[in-house]
Amino acid sequence: MPISSIFRYLLVHNAGGVNNAIELCKKLKHCEVFVDTSTAYSNSNRRLKIEERVYRLPYPAQRFLEYAR
């Protein structure tokens, strides 16, 4: 399988899934909070403090999703 196919699959299913959930919440009348816990359990077996960081993308996230589709 070409690396571009793997990248496309991961991008659409990982980032795209979160984006779809956010769009759904925007349409719900009584949704006050959206909490994404996709990485909450990563490395849960480690006793070290694990910091979650947000890295800026070189392009808007929507551009990546449009490319992948």
N, C-alpha and C positions, 0 to 999 in steps of 0.2 A: 504494500500500500504506500503510495507516495506521501512524503511528509506534508505536502499541502493539503491532502485529504484528511490526514490525522489532525492537523491544525484547524481546519475548517470544522470538523466534527466537534472537537473540544471547545472551540470558541462558541459555536452555535448552541451546544447543549449546556455549557457552563455559564457563560455570560448571558447568552440568550434566554436561558431559563429564569435567571434572576430578573432580567428586563421584563419578561412576560409576567412574572409575579407582581412586579411593581405596577405595570400597566393595569393588571386586574384589580389591584388594591385601589387604584385611582378611580375605578368605576364603581366600587362598593360604597354605598351610602354611609355605612356605619363603621368603616375601617379607620381607626384612629392611629394605629401603629403597625409598621411592617418591620419585623426582625428577621434578618437572614443569619442563620447559624451554620452555614455550609462549612466554615473552617473552625467552628467552636471546639470540635473534638479532635482536630489534627494534633498529633504529638501529645495526646493526653496521658501517655505513659511516662512522660518526662517530668522530672521534679523541678526543672529550671523554669524561671519566669520566661514566658514566650510572649513577645510583643507582636501585635498585629499592626502592620503598617500599610498605608495606602500609597501606592506609587503612581505618580502622574504618567499618563500615556503620552507619547509624542503626537498623537492625533486624538480627536474626540472618539469616545467609545463607539458611538453610533457608526462612525466611518468603518471601524473594524467589522462590526456586525453586517453592514451593507456589503462589504467586500466578501465576507464569508458566505453570504446567501447567494 
